[in-house]
Amino acid sequence: MPVSEIMSKNVIALRRSEDLTRAEMLFKRHKIRHIPVVVGECVIGMLSYTDLLRISFADATEDEHNVDTVVYNMFTIEQVMTKNVTSISSDTTIKQAAEILAENEFHALPVVDDAVLVGIVTTTDLIKYLLDQL
């Protein structure tokens, strides 16, 4: 079965010109842990909530307006994001996606068709799929 069956299609993405305060707001508002960084529709990186935690106290508060903007203003999204992101196509099998995630130290894969971001598949998506199979 292809990952297109389990991936999130309404992907929240960031432009590299946006700031880390906006990134934190998106993580908290949408209850997500990974955000692709794009130029146009092309993925250039991946920002994880863990990346923010490494440079701030983002998890210390649920208040979207009470963030450490001084720390965030010291860095750009490009400086904090993971570059050289592994991506998959929408016809990649769920098994292949699971193997990629199991062999690496990340928990999300952008799904890209013809250089355009079309979705994201996470370890949570894979766990939900597995639970549905049981």
Number of C-alpha atoms within 10 A of each C-alpha: 10 15 24 19 14 18 21 17 14 9 17 17 19 22 18 18 12 13 17 25 21 12 23 22 17 20 19 16 11 9 9 13 17 26 22 27 27 18 13 10 14 16 24 18 23 25 23 21 18 13 16 21 13 10 14 16 12 22 14 10 10 12 11 15 11 11 20 14 13 10 13 21 11 10 13 14 23 19 10 18 20 17 14 10 16 16 18 21 22 22 14 14 16 21 13 13 21 18 11 18 19 12 8 9 8 16 16 24 24 28 27 19 15 8 11 15 24 20 23 27 28 21 16 11 17 19 12 12 14 10 9 8 7 5
